[in-house]
């Protein structure tokens, strides 16, 4: 016998999730069932759940670097450097 789970979520979250799952050939109910099965198989949440200490540290370091006069590449400069490295055959994957 099937049981029903009801969850209240923000309308935007629900619509976004519906579109994502649809693009994967799933409906949201199937995606949720997949999450539940994966959780049981993993004996826990099937992905890392943690505080973002590394991200916070990286942000603080970037702010400090910028305040000390350091400059960052623009997105276009980064892409140009990556394309140049690929053409040179550095072995890096970008």
N, C-alpha and C positions, 0 to 999 in steps of 0.2 A: 504494500500500500504506500503510495507516494504521500509525502508531507510537503506542506507549503512553507516557504520562508519568505517573510516580507521585510524589506529593508527600505528605509526612506533615504533617498539621496537627492542632491541638488539636480534640478532639471538639466542644466548644462552638462554635468557629469554623466548623467544617464544617456543623454543624446550623443555625447562624444563616445561613450563606451559602446552604444548600439552601433554607431557608424564604424568604429574600429573592428568590432567583432564581425559585423556584416562583411567588411572587406576581407576578413579571414574565412568567410564562408560559415560563420557561426551565428547563432542568436545569443543574446545575453544570458538566457537561462542555461544554455549548454556551456558557455564559458564559465559560469559560476559553478556548475557541476564539475567541470574540469579542475577548477581551483580546489574544490572540496576533496576530490579524489587525490590530487597531487599533495594536498596537505596531509591526508591520511597516510599516503605512501612515504612521505618525508617525516612523518611523526612530528610535524610542526608546520610553520609557515614555509612554503616552498621557495622562498627568496629571502635575502638578508633584510632584517629589520634592525636598523641601528641609527644612532644619532650621527649627524653629519659633521663630526669633529674635524675630519680631514678637509672637508670643504670649507669650514669656517677658518681653519688655519691657512688654507690657500688664499682665501679672500683677504685675511689680515696681512699676509705676506705681500700680496699684490698691491694692496693699498699703501703699505710701507714703501715698496719698491717705487711706486708712482710718485709718492710724496718726496722721495729722495732724488727725483729727476729722471728716473728710469722711464723708458718709452716702450710701448708694446706695438707689435706689428698690427696693421689693419688686416681684416679678413682677406682682402685682395692680395696684400703682400704675402701673407701666409700661403695662400693658394699658389701664387707665383713661385715661391720658394719650393713648395712641394712638387709642383710640375717640373721645375728645373732639376730637382734631385732625382725624380723618376727618369727624366731624359738622360741624365748622367749615369743611371744604373747603380745607384748607391746601395741597392738591396733593401732599402727601407720600404715598408708598405704604407701607403697613405690612402 
